[in-house]
């Protein structure tokens, strides 16, 4: 049974996805810093700006979840599924995300933060 509204489920998904994006961008930043780019700083500045925006967005989502009395517990990874325990105003629910969904969603969000459209 689902206890949260679609809007709340969207907030939960963002809460799950933003840390994943931060991890991906941080790894990419380390690669950029270690690469022999002639002009590395513009790439570093872009990635850092995006990471700051994601951090702000995550902060905002945390505040909104707290207001709505929603708590998301740490992930439990299995082979193809990542599972989150969610408490929505006292009701417990398990949300399962296929890892391929998380990967595809992360890619879509990355493109939106980079303001790139794919045809």
MIDOSE-1310 file (N, C-alpha, C; in nm, 2 decimals, decimal comma, always signed):
residues 119
xxxx	+0,08/-0,12/+0,00/+0,00/+0,00/+0,00/+0,09/+0,12/+0,00; +0,05/+0,22/-0,08/+0,12/+0,35/-0,08/+0,06/+0,45/+0,00; +0,14/+0,52/+0,09/+0,08/+0,61/+0,18/+0,10/+0,76/+0,14; +0,20/+0,79/+0,06/+0,23/+0,93/+0,02/+0,16/+0,96/-0,11
xxxx	+0,14/+1,09/-0,13/+0,09/+1,15/-0,25/+0,20/+1,14/-0,36; +0,16/+1,16/-0,48/+0,25/+1,16/-0,59/+0,36/+1,27/-0,57; +0,32/+1,38/-0,52/+0,42/+1,49/-0,49/+0,52/+1,44/-0,39; +0,47/+1,38/-0,28/+0,56/+1,33/-0,18/+0,65/+1,22/-0,23
xxxx	+0,60/+1,13/-0,32/+0,68/+1,03/-0,38/+0,79/+1,09/-0,47; +0,76/+1,20/-0,53/+0,86/+1,27/-0,61/+0,97/+1,33/-0,53; +0,93/+1,39/-0,41/+1,03/+1,44/-0,31/+1,12/+1,33/-0,27; +1,06/+1,21/-0,24/+1,14/+1,10/-0,19/+1,24/+1,05/-0,30
xxxx	+1,19/+1,05/-0,42/+1,28/+1,01/-0,53/+1,40/+1,11/-0,55; +1,37/+1,24/-0,53/+1,47/+1,34/-0,54/+1,57/+1,32/-0,43; +1,52/+1,29/-0,31/+1,60/+1,27/-0,19/+1,70/+1,15/-0,22; +1,65/+1,05/-0,29/+1,73/+0,94/-0,32/+1,83/+0,97/-0,43
xxxx	+1,79/+1,05/-0,53/+1,87/+1,07/-0,65/+1,98/+1,18/-0,63; +1,96/+1,28/-0,55/+2,05/+1,39/-0,54/+2,19/+1,34/-0,48; +2,19/+1,26/-0,37/+2,32/+1,21/-0,33/+2,39/+1,12/-0,44; +2,32/+1,05/-0,52/+2,38/+0,97/-0,62/+2,44/+1,07/-0,72
xxxx	+2,37/+1,17/-0,76/+2,43/+1,27/-0,85/+2,56/+1,34/-0,79; +2,55/+1,37/-0,67/+2,67/+1,43/-0,60/+2,79/+1,34/-0,61; +2,77/+1,21/-0,59/+2,87/+1,11/-0,60/+2,93/+1,10/-0,74; +2,84/+1,10/-0,84/+2,89/+1,09/-0,98/+2,96/+1,22/-1,02
xxxx	+2,91/+1,34/-0,99/+2,98/+1,46/-1,02/+3,11/+1,47/-0,95; +3,12/+1,42/-0,82/+3,25/+1,43/-0,75/+3,35/+1,34/-0,81; +3,31/+1,22/-0,85/+3,41/+1,13/-0,92/+3,45/+1,20/-1,05; +3,36/+1,25/-1,12/+3,40/+1,32/-1,25/+3,49/+1,44/-1,22
xxxx	+3,47/+1,51/-1,12/+3,55/+1,62/-1,08/+3,70/+1,58/-1,05; +3,71/+1,46/-0,99/+3,84/+1,41/-0,96/+3,91/+1,37/-1,09; +3,84/+1,31/-1,18/+3,89/+1,27/-1,31/+3,94/+1,40/-1,39; +3,85/+1,50/-1,39/+3,89/+1,63/-1,46/+4,01/+1,69/-1,40
xxxx	+4,02/+1,69/-1,26/+4,14/+1,75/-1,20/+4,27/+1,67/-1,23; +4,26/+1,54/-1,26/+4,37/+1,46/-1,29/+4,40/+1,45/-1,44; +4,32/+1,51/-1,52/+4,34/+1,50/-1,66/+4,42/+1,61/-1,72; +4,48/+1,58/-1,84/+4,57/+1,68/-1,90/+4,50/+1,79/-1,98
xxxx	+4,39/+1,84/-1,93/+4,32/+1,95/-2,01/+4,41/+2,07/-2,02; +4,40/+2,14/-2,13/+4,48/+2,27/-2,14/+4,41/+2,37/-2,05; +4,28/+2,38/-2,05/+4,21/+2,47/-1,97/+4,11/+2,39/-1,88; +4,16/+2,35/-1,77/+4,08/+2,27/-1,68/+3,98/+2,35/-1,60
xxxx	+4,02/+2,47/-1,56/+3,94/+2,55/-1,46/+3,79/+2,57/-1,51; +3,76/+2,59/-1,63/+3,62/+2,61/-1,67/+3,54/+2,48/-1,64; +3,59/+2,37/-1,66/+3,52/+2,24/-1,63/+3,50/+2,22/-1,48; +3,61/+2,25/-1,41/+3,60/+2,24/-1,26/+3,50/+2,34/-1,21
xxxx	+3,50/+2,46/-1,26/+3,40/+2,56/-1,21/+3,26/+2,51/-1,24; +3,24/+2,46/-1,36/+3,10/+2,41/-1,40/+3,05/+2,30/-1,31; +3,14/+2,20/-1,29/+3,10/+2,09/-1,21/+3,08/+2,13/-1,06; +3,16/+2,22/-1,01/+3,14/+2,27/-0,87/+3,02/+2,35/-0,86
xxxx	+2,98/+2,43/-0,96/+2,86/+2,51/-0,96/+2,74/+2,41/-0,95; +2,74/+2,31/-1,04/+2,63/+2,21/-1,04/+2,62/+2,14/-0,91; +2,73/+2,10/-0,85/+2,73/+2,03/-0,72/+2,67/+2,12/-0,61; +2,71/+2,25/-0,62/+2,65/+2,34/-0,52/+2,50/+2,35/-0,53
xxxx	+2,45/+2,36/-0,66/+2,31/+2,36/-0,68/+2,24/+2,24/-0,64; +2,30/+2,12/-0,66/+2,24/+1,99/-0,62/+2,23/+1,99/-0,47; +2,34/+2,03/-0,40/+2,34/+2,04/-0,25/+2,23/+2,13/-0,20; +2,21/+2,24/-0,26/+2,10/+2,33/-0,22/+1,97/+2,26/-0,24
xxxx	+1,95/+2,20/-0,36/+1,82/+2,13/-0,38/+1,80/+2,02/-0,29; +1,90/+1,95/-0,25/+1,89/+1,84/-0,15/+1,85/+1,90/-0,02; +1,91/+2,01/+0,02/+1,88/+2,07/+0,15/+1,73/+2,11/+0,15; +1,68/+2,17/+0,04/+1,54/+2,21/+0,03/+1,45/+2,09/+0,04
xxxx	+1,48/+1,98/-0,03/+1,40/+1,86/-0,02/+1,40/+1,80/+0,12; +1,51/+1,80/+0,19/+1,52/+1,76/+0,33/+1,42/+1,84/+0,42; +1,42/+1,97/+0,40/+1,33/+2,05/+0,48/+1,18/+2,02/+0,45; +1,15/+2,00/+0,32/+1,01/+1,97/+0,28/+0,97/+1,83/+0,34
xxxx	+1,06/+1,73/+0,33/+1,03/+1,60/+0,39/+1,01/+1,61/+0,54; +1,09/+1,69/+0,61/+1,07/+1,71/+0,75/+0,94/+1,77/+0,78; +0,90/+1,87/+0,70/+0,77/+1,94/+0,72/+0,65/+1,84/+0,71; +0,67/+1,75/+0,61/+0,56/+1,65/+0,59/+0,57/+1,52/+0,67
xxxx	+0,67/+1,52/+0,76/+0,69/+1,41/+0,85/+0,72/+1,28/+0,78; +0,81/+1,29/+0,68/+0,86/+1,18/+0,60/+1,01/+1,15/+0,63; +1,04/+1,03/+0,66/+1,18/+0,99/+0,68/+1,22/+0,88/+0,59; +1,33/+0,90/+0,53/+1,39/+0,80/+0,43/+1,51/+0,74/+0,50
xxxx	+1,51/+0,61/+0,52/+1,62/+0,54/+0,58/+1,72/+0,49/+0,47; +1,84/+0,46/+0,52/+1,95/+0,42/+0,43/+1,91/+0,31/+0,33; +1,98/+0,31/+0,22/+1,95/+0,21/+0,12/+2,01/+0,07/+0,15; +1,94/-0,03/+0,10/+1,99/-0,17/+0,11/+2,00/-0,22/-0,03
xxxx	+2,12/-0,25/-0,08/+2,14/-0,29/-0,21/+2,14/-0,44/-0,22; +2,07/-0,48/-0,33/+2,07/-0,63/-0,36/+2,13/-0,63/-0,51; +2,11/-0,74/-0,57/+2,17/-0,75/-0,71/+2,13/-0,64/-0,80; +2,00/-0,64/-0,83/+1,94/-0,55/-0,93/+1,85/-0,44/-0,87
xxxx	+1,83/-0,44/-0,74/+1,74/-0,36/-0,67/+1,80/-0,28/-0,56; +1,77/-0,16/-0,54/+1,80/-0,08/-0,42/+1,68/-0,05/-0,35; +1,68/-0,08/-0,22/+1,56/-0,07/-0,13/+1,57/+0,04/-0,03; +1,47/+0,12/-0,01/+1,47/+0,22/+0,09/+1,35/+0,20/+0,18
xxxx	+1,37/+0,22/+0,31/+1,27/+0,21/+0,41/+1,22/+0,35/+0,43; +1,09/+0,38/+0,41/+1,03/+0,51/+0,42/+0,92/+0,51/+0,53; +0,93/+0,61/+0,61/+0,83/+0,63/+0,71/+0,75/+0,76/+0,68; +0,62/+0,74/+0,64/+0,54/+0,86/+0,61/+0,43/+0,88/+0,72
xxxx	+0,45/+0,98/+0,80/+0,36/+1,01/+0,91/+0,33/+0,89/+0,99; +0,44/+0,81/+1,02/+0,42/+0,69/+1,11/+0,40/+0,56/+1,04; +0,36/+0,56/+0,91/+0,34/+0,44/+0,84/+0,47/+0,40/+0,77; +0,50/+0,27/+0,78/+0,63/+0,22/+0,72/+0,60/+0,17/+0,58
xxxx	+0,69/+0,20/+0,49/+0,67/+0,15/+0,35/+0,81/+0,12/+0,30; +0,82/+0,01/+0,21/+0,95/-0,02/+0,15/+0,94/+0,03/+0,00; +1,03/+0,11/-0,04/+1,03/+0,15/-0,18/+1,15/+0,08/-0,25; +1,12/+0,01/-0,36/+1,23/-0,06/-0,43/+1,25/+0,01/-0,57
xxxx	+1,38/+0,04/-0,59/+1,41/+0,10/-0,72/+1,50/+0,00/-0,80; +1,47/-0,03/-0,92/+1,56/-0,11/-1,00/+1,69/-0,03/-1,02; +1,81/-0,09/-1,01/+1,93/-0,01/-1,03/+1,94/+0,06/-1,16; +1,88/-0,01/-1,27/+1,89/+0,05/-1,40/+1,80/+0,18/-1,40
xxxx	+1,69/+0,18/-1,33/+1,61/+0,30/-1,32/+1,69/+0,41/-1,25; +1,76/+0,38/-1,14/+1,84/+0,48/-1,08/+1,95/+0,54/-1,17; +2,01/+0,45/-1,25/+2,11/+0,49/-1,34/+2,05/+0,58/-1,45; +1,94/+0,54/-1,51/+1,87/+0,62/-1,61/+1,82/+0,75/-1,56
xxxx	+1,77/+0,75/-1,44/+1,72/+0,88/-1,38/+1,84/+0,97/-1,35; +1,95/+0,91/-1,30/+2,07/+1,00/-1,27/+2,12/+1,06/-1,40; +2,12/+0,99/-1,51/+2,16/+1,04/-1,64/+2,07/+1,16/-1,68; +1,94/+1,14/-1,67/+1,84/+1,24/-1,71/+1,86/+1,37/-1,62
xxxx	+1,87/+1,35/-1,49/+1,89/+1,46/-1,40/+2,03/+1,53/-1,43; +2,13/+1,46/-1,46/+2,26/+1,52/-1,50/+2,24/+1,61/-1,62; +2,17/+1,56/-1,72/+2,15/+1,64/-1,84/+2,07/+1,76/-1,81; +1,97/+1,75/-1,72/+1,90/+1,87/-1,68/+1,98/+1,97/-1,61
xxxx	+2,07/+1,93/-1,52/+2,16/+2,02/-1,45/+2,26/+2,08/-1,54; +2,30/+2,01/-1,64/+2,39/+2,06/-1,74/+2,32/+2,14/-1,85; +2,19/+2,14/-1,84/+2,10/+2,21/-1,93/+2,13/+2,17/-2,08; +2,13/+2,04/-2,09/+2,16/+1,98/-2,22/+2,03/+1,90/-2,27
xxx	+1,99/+1,92/-2,39/+1,87/+1,85/-2,44/+1,92/+1,74/-2,53; +1,86/+1,62/-2,52/+1,90/+1,51/-2,61/+1,78/+1,48/-2,70; +1,81/+1,47/-2,82/+1,70/+1,44/-2,92/+1,68/+1,29/-2,95
